[in-house]
Amino acid sequence: MGEFAEALLARVRAARVALAAAVAAGDAYAVAMAQDELDDMMRLACGHGVAVEAAGTDEE
């Protein structure tokens, strides 16, 4: 996997973590921001053929 794909997957993981934290905190603004970041990263990954399933989180 190239550096670009690795960096993109790291951003997806970070956005997922931020989204979960914002939801847990009940912070609607932070949820919207994190969801926007996640949407942007997913769109970018799709456009570059990066498999996002590889960017799972440690959540159970």
Secondary structure in CASP SS format (residue, H / E / C, confidence):
PFRMAT SS
TARGET T0000
AUTHOR 0000-0000-0000
METHOD secondary structure of the structure
MODEL  1
M C 1.00
G C 1.00
E H 1.00
F H 1.00
A H 1.00
E H 1.00
A H 1.00
L H 1.00
L H 1.00
A H 1.00
R H 1.00
V H 1.00
R H 1.00
A H 1.00
A H 1.00
R H 1.00
V H 1.00
A H 1.00
L H 1.00
A H 1.00
A H 1.00
A H 1.00
V H 1.00
A H 1.00
A H 1.00
G C 1.00
D C 1.00
A H 1.00
Y H 1.00
A H 1.00
V H 1.00
A H 1.00
M H 1.00
A H 1.00
Q H 1.00
D H 1.00
E H 1.00
L H 1.00
D H 1.00
D H 1.00
M H 1.00
M H 1.00
R H 1.00
L H 1.00
A H 1.00
C H 1.00
G H 1.00
H C 1.00
G C 1.00
V C 1.00
A C 1.00
V H 1.00
E H 1.00
A H 1.00
A H 1.00
G C 1.00
T C 1.00
D C 1.00
E C 1.00
E C 1.00
END
